C-alpha cells in the first residue's frame, strides 16, 4: 500500500533531527507532498519523528 505524506506545519523551531527527517521524506515546506511505500520500518520511524508536522493519507493512484 502506498501513502501520501503532506507537510502541514512549518519546520521553523524544530530540532535538527526533525528537519533531517523532513528532508529524507522529500519535504521542506508547507504543502509539499511525497508518495512512499508503507512497508519499510525505516520509513515508519521517520514518520514517527515528524508526525506532528505532517499528514498521512492513502495514495489513490498508480
N, CA, C and O atoms as a GROMACS GRO file, in nm:
protein
  248
    1UNK      N    1   0.085  -0.118   0.000
    1UNK     CA    2   0.000   0.000   0.000
    1UNK      C    3   0.089   0.124   0.000
    1UNK      O    4   0.189   0.130   0.072
    2UNK      N    5   0.054   0.221  -0.079
    2UNK     CA    6   0.129   0.346  -0.085
    2UNK      C    7   0.057   0.452  -0.003
    2UNK      O    8  -0.066   0.452   0.008
    3UNK      N    9   0.136   0.542   0.055
    3UNK     CA   10   0.081   0.652   0.133
    3UNK      C   11   0.138   0.783   0.081
    3UNK      O   12   0.250   0.789   0.030
    4UNK      N   13   0.059   0.887   0.094
    4UNK     CA   14   0.100   1.021   0.056
    4UNK      C   15   0.125   1.100   0.185
    4UNK      O   16   0.039   1.106   0.272
    5UNK      N   17   0.243   1.160   0.195
    5UNK     CA   18   0.281   1.238   0.312
    5UNK      C   19   0.283   1.384   0.272
    5UNK      O   20   0.351   1.422   0.176
    6UNK      N   21   0.209   1.467   0.345
    6UNK     CA   22   0.197   1.610   0.315
    6UNK      C   23   0.244   1.688   0.437
    6UNK      O   24   0.197   1.665   0.548
    7UNK      N   25   0.336   1.782   0.416
    7UNK     CA   26   0.379   1.866   0.527
    7UNK      C   27   0.273   1.972   0.552
    7UNK      O   28   0.234   2.044   0.461
    8UNK      N   29   0.227   1.982   0.678
    8UNK     CA   30   0.120   2.074   0.713
    8UNK      C   31   0.164   2.185   0.808
    8UNK      O   32   0.093   2.284   0.826
    9UNK      N   33   0.282   2.169   0.869
    9UNK     CA   34   0.332   2.266   0.966
    9UNK      C   35   0.475   2.304   0.929
    9UNK      O   36   0.549   2.220   0.878
   10UNK      N   37   0.513   2.427   0.954
   10UNK     CA   38   0.647   2.475   0.924
   10UNK      C   39   0.752   2.403   1.009
   10UNK      O   40   0.724   2.357   1.119
   11UNK      N   41   0.872   2.393   0.955
   11UNK     CA   42   0.982   2.331   1.029
   11UNK      C   43   1.060   2.432   1.114
   11UNK      O   44   1.158   2.396   1.178
   12UNK      N   45   1.017   2.556   1.114
   12UNK     CA   46   1.083   2.657   1.197
   12UNK      C   47   1.063   2.622   1.344
   12UNK      O   48   0.950   2.597   1.388
   13UNK      N   49   1.170   2.619   1.419
   13UNK     CA   50   1.163   2.589   1.561
   13UNK      C   51   1.174   2.440   1.593
   13UNK      O   52   1.166   2.402   1.709
   14UNK      N   53   1.190   2.357   1.491
   14UNK     CA   54   1.205   2.214   1.516
   14UNK      C   55   1.352   2.179   1.536
   14UNK      O   56   1.440   2.260   1.508
   15UNK      N   57   1.378   2.060   1.583
   15UNK     CA   58   1.515   2.016   1.606
   15UNK      C   59   1.582   1.980   1.473
   15UNK      O   60   1.515   1.963   1.371
   16UNK      N   61   1.714   1.968   1.476
   16UNK     CA   62   1.787   1.930   1.356
   16UNK      C   63   1.749   1.790   1.309
   16UNK      O   64   1.748   1.763   1.189
   17UNK      N   65   1.719   1.700   1.402
   17UNK     CA   66   1.678   1.564   1.367
   17UNK      C   67   1.546   1.567   1.290
   17UNK      O   68   1.530   1.497   1.190
   18UNK      N   69   1.452   1.648   1.335
   18UNK     CA   70   1.323   1.659   1.267
   18UNK      C   71   1.340   1.719   1.128
   18UNK      O   72   1.275   1.674   1.033
   19UNK      N   73   1.425   1.820   1.114
   19UNK     CA   74   1.449   1.880   0.983
   19UNK      C   75   1.513   1.780   0.888
   19UNK      O   76   1.478   1.775   0.771
   20UNK      N   77   1.606   1.701   0.939
   20UNK     CA   78   1.671   1.598   0.857
   20UNK      C   79   1.570   1.493   0.812
   20UNK      O   80   1.577   1.445   0.699
   21UNK      N   81   1.478   1.457   0.899
   21UNK     CA   82   1.375   1.360   0.862
   21UNK      C   83   1.280   1.417   0.758
   21UNK      O   84   1.236   1.344   0.669
   22UNK      N   85   1.248   1.543   0.766
   22UNK     CA   86   1.164   1.605   0.663
   22UNK      C   87   1.236   1.603   0.529
   22UNK      O   88   1.175   1.575   0.426
   23UNK      N   89   1.365   1.633   0.530
   23UNK     CA   90   1.442   1.628   0.405
   23UNK      C   91   1.446   1.486   0.348
   23UNK      O   92   1.437   1.468   0.227
   24UNK      N   93   1.461   1.387   0.435
   24UNK     CA   94   1.467   1.248   0.388
   24UNK      C   95   1.332   1.203   0.332
   24UNK      O   96   1.326   1.111   0.250
   25UNK      N   97   1.224   1.267   0.377
   25UNK     CA   98   1.091   1.238   0.323
   25UNK      C   99   1.059   1.325   0.201
   25UNK      O  100   0.946   1.325   0.152
   26UNK      N  101   1.159   1.399   0.152
   26UNK     CA  102   1.146   1.486   0.035
   26UNK      C  103   1.045   1.598   0.059
   26UNK      O  104   0.972   1.638  -0.033
   27UNK      N  105   1.040   1.647   0.182
   27UNK     CA  106   0.954   1.759   0.218
   27UNK      C  107   1.044   1.875   0.258
   27UNK      O  108   1.166   1.860   0.261
   28UNK      N  109   0.986   1.989   0.287
   28UNK     CA  110   1.068   2.102   0.326
   28UNK      C  111   0.989   2.230   0.340
   28UNK      O  112   1.035   2.326   0.402
   29UNK      N  113   0.870   2.231   0.283
   29UNK     CA  114   0.786   2.350   0.301
   29UNK      C  115   0.641   2.306   0.311
   29UNK      O  116   0.604   2.197   0.267
   30UNK      N  117   0.561   2.390   0.368
   30UNK     CA  118   0.420   2.359   0.389
   30UNK      C  119   0.352   2.334   0.255
   30UNK      O  120   0.368   2.410   0.160
   31UNK      N  121   0.275   2.226   0.248
   31UNK     CA  122   0.201   2.193   0.127
   31UNK      C  123   0.272   2.097   0.034
   31UNK      O  124   0.209   2.043  -0.057
   32UNK      N  125   0.400   2.074   0.054
   32UNK     CA  126   0.474   1.981  -0.031
   32UNK      C  127   0.438   1.838   0.007
   32UNK      O  128   0.416   1.809   0.125
   33UNK      N  129   0.432   1.749  -0.093
   33UNK     CA  130   0.393   1.611  -0.065
   33UNK      C  131   0.481   1.513  -0.139
   33UNK      O  132   0.544   1.546  -0.240
   34UNK      N  133   0.486   1.390  -0.088
   34UNK     CA  134   0.560   1.280  -0.148
   34UNK      C  135   0.482   1.151  -0.128
   34UNK      O  136   0.402   1.140  -0.035
   35UNK      N  137   0.507   1.054  -0.216
   35UNK     CA  138   0.440   0.925  -0.209
   35UNK      C  139   0.544   0.818  -0.177
   35UNK      O  140   0.651   0.815  -0.238
   36UNK      N  141   0.511   0.730  -0.081
   36UNK     CA  142   0.603   0.626  -0.038
   36UNK      C  143   0.530   0.494  -0.021
   36UNK      O  144   0.408   0.490  -0.004
   37UNK      N  145   0.607   0.385  -0.027
   37UNK     CA  146   0.556   0.253   0.008
   37UNK      C  147   0.554   0.243   0.160
   37UNK      O  148   0.651   0.282   0.225
   38UNK      N  149   0.446   0.193   0.217
   38UNK     CA  150   0.426   0.195   0.361
   38UNK      C  151   0.491   0.078   0.434
   38UNK      O  152   0.476   0.069   0.556
   39UNK      N  153   0.561  -0.011   0.367
   39UNK     CA  154   0.608  -0.134   0.431
   39UNK      C  155   0.744  -0.122   0.499
   39UNK      O  156   0.780  -0.210   0.577
   40UNK      N  157   0.820  -0.019   0.474
   40UNK     CA  158   0.955  -0.006   0.526
   40UNK      C  159   0.954   0.044   0.670
   40UNK      O  160   0.892   0.146   0.701
   41UNK      N  161   1.024  -0.028   0.760
   41UNK     CA  162   1.029   0.013   0.900
   41UNK      C  163   1.103   0.145   0.918
   41UNK      O  164   1.067   0.224   1.006
   42UNK      N  165   1.204   0.169   0.837
   42UNK     CA  166   1.278   0.296   0.846
   42UNK      C  167   1.186   0.413   0.811
   42UNK      O  168   1.193   0.519   0.874
   43UNK      N  169   1.100   0.393   0.712
   43UNK     CA  170   1.003   0.496   0.674
   43UNK      C  171   0.908   0.525   0.791
   43UNK      O  172   0.880   0.641   0.821
   44UNK      N  173   0.860   0.420   0.855
   44UNK     CA  174   0.768   0.438   0.968
   44UNK      C  175   0.837   0.510   1.084
   44UNK      O  176   0.773   0.588   1.155
   45UNK      N  177   0.965   0.485   1.103
   45UNK     CA  178   1.041   0.554   1.207
   45UNK      C  179   1.057   0.702   1.177
   45UNK      O  180   1.047   0.786   1.267
   46UNK      N  181   1.081   0.735   1.049
   46UNK     CA  182   1.092   0.876   1.010
   46UNK      C  183   0.960   0.948   1.033
   46UNK      O  184   0.957   1.062   1.078
   47UNK      N  185   0.850   0.880   1.001
   47UNK     CA  186   0.719   0.940   1.023
   47UNK      C  187   0.692   0.965   1.171
   47UNK      O  188   0.633   1.066   1.208
   48UNK      N  189   0.735   0.873   1.256
   48UNK     CA  190   0.713   0.888   1.399
   48UNK      C  191   0.781   1.013   1.454
   48UNK      O  192   0.729   1.076   1.547
   49UNK      N  193   0.896   1.048   1.398
   49UNK     CA  194   0.971   1.165   1.446
   49UNK      C  195   0.900   1.295   1.409
   49UNK      O  196   0.907   1.392   1.484
   50UNK      N  197   0.833   1.299   1.294
   50UNK     CA  198   0.771   1.423   1.245
   50UNK      C  199   0.619   1.414   1.235
   50UNK      O  200   0.558   1.488   1.158
   51UNK      N  201   0.558   1.324   1.311
   51UNK     CA  202   0.413   1.303   1.298
   51UNK      C  203   0.330   1.428   1.328
   51UNK      O  204   0.218   1.440   1.277
   52UNK      N  205   0.383   1.519   1.408
   52UNK     CA  206   0.311   1.642   1.440
   52UNK      C  207   0.326   1.749   1.331
   52UNK      O  208   0.260   1.853   1.336
   53UNK      N  209   0.412   1.724   1.232
   53UNK     CA  210   0.437   1.821   1.125
   53UNK      C  211   0.374   1.780   0.992
   53UNK      O  212   0.366   1.861   0.900
   54UNK      N  213   0.330   1.655   0.981
   54UNK     CA  214   0.282   1.602   0.854
   54UNK      C  215   0.144   1.539   0.867
   54UNK      O  216   0.097   1.510   0.977
   55UNK      N  217   0.083   1.519   0.752
   55UNK     CA  218  -0.045   1.448   0.742
   55UNK      C  219  -0.021   1.331   0.648
   55UNK      O  220   0.044   1.346   0.544
   56UNK      N  221  -0.073   1.214   0.684
   56UNK     CA  222  -0.054   1.093   0.604
   56UNK      C  223  -0.190   1.045   0.557
   56UNK      O  224  -0.284   1.034   0.635
   57UNK      N  225  -0.199   1.016   0.427
   57UNK     CA  226  -0.324   0.963   0.371
   57UNK      C  227  -0.292   0.854   0.270
   57UNK      O  228  -0.181   0.849   0.216
   58UNK      N  229  -0.389   0.768   0.246
   58UNK     CA  230  -0.371   0.661   0.149
   58UNK      C  231  -0.362   0.723   0.009
   58UNK      O  232  -0.438   0.812  -0.026
   59UNK      N  233  -0.266   0.671  -0.069
   59UNK     CA  234  -0.246   0.722  -0.204
   59UNK      C  235  -0.338   0.647  -0.300
   59UNK      O  236  -0.334   0.524  -0.306
   60UNK      N  237  -0.418   0.721  -0.374
   60UNK     CA  238  -0.511   0.662  -0.468
   60UNK      C  239  -0.466   0.696  -0.609
   60UNK      O  240  -0.522   0.785  -0.674
   61UNK      N  241  -0.366   0.625  -0.655
   61UNK     CA  242  -0.311   0.649  -0.787
   61UNK      C  243  -0.229   0.529  -0.830
   61UNK      O  244  -0.236   0.422  -0.768
   62UNK      N  245  -0.152   0.546  -0.935
   62UNK     CA  246  -0.070   0.435  -0.986
   62UNK      C  247   0.047   0.406  -0.898
   62UNK      O  248   0.125   0.316  -0.927
   0.00000   0.00000   0.00000
